[in-house]
Amino acid sequence: MTFVREFLFGRSSINGSGHHIGMDLFMTPHTEGWIGIPHGGIGMGAILELTTWLDGHPPDDRALYPYSADFRMGGSAVRVGDRVRIEVTAADEGASGKILAGQDALPYISAVVSYQNDDLEKRDTFISYLPRSFRDMDRQSIALPYYRNCFVCGVDRQQPGLRRKFQLLDTGDSRNIVISTVGFEPGDQETFLCFQRDGKIHPVAFLALLDETMGWAGFMRSASGGVSVRLSYTFYRGVDVDERLVFLARGEKVKGRGGSRMLFWSSGGAAVVRKDGTFEPVAVASGQFLGVPDLTEQMRKELIPQEWTRRAFELAGASPL
């Protein structure tokens, strides 16, 4: 069993084969994102992992890429400690998947995967704010705070995690582009790059990091913590573990206000940094998020270090801590 499969599923057994597969997923503390809440990237990554076991999954990259994965979150709330059920089903030129919690009729996460399917609008949006080269990003940036146990940014995890840091790119006009990098530090081999399959970075790492990067970019527009409502990804090729990556996201718009129903939208993507510093987009994404006041307060109290948290809230236009 590969590292990623064991991380996601432990020793859970598979039910079914061929056209339809089901499996249990235990949301132990290794899945945590928000405190006490599993990170959505874990569930999304588990769905994509199971689709590779279905009959009809493309046998090679030429038949697979580009492929899209569209996720919708809702239904029952899932907490750390819960057990959920994952089911995936083969479909024409793709697959569908869902994660069920208890007897709730609405899935915790539902997914539609489409092989050889591009989204030019998402790609063009990402390219519109992607710098011409990595050297153009060599400007003053502002470090953003992080959690202790989050799958993506946790620094004190007992279990494996991505251990990413985020920075706000100082674009001079609109401070809502957030970046994270992979492959520039030796320690990445023991964190983010552990999540790989056959020398290629596993989708779970892309899904989770893009989700988080877009969430941060949306926070810089809305000053609100939030949960993912809809996330859409397009992947253009597999990425080798020895390639360097930059993840970027931009907050796009906000509807509503804090204290009532607030929605915000972000776009994002990941690009390989070539040897000459130019970029090759390898994944693009868009997201819709629901603002949650309780999560905003959690950010105020639990993100570290405290001075970075205070600065992030002030830059987002929120009142000081």
Beta strands, then each sheet from edge to edge (+ up, - down):
strand 1: 15-17
strand 2: 20-26
strand 3: 67-73
strand 4: 83-91
strand 5: 94-100
strand 6: 109-114
strand 7: 141-143
strand 8: 167-169
strand 9: 177-182
strand 10: 196-197
strand 11: 200-201
strand 12: 226-235
strand 13: 245-255
strand 14: 263-273
strand 15: 279-291
sheet 1: 1+ 2- 4+ 5- 6+ 3- 12+ 15- 14+ 13- 9+ 8- 7+
sheet 2: 10+ 11-
end
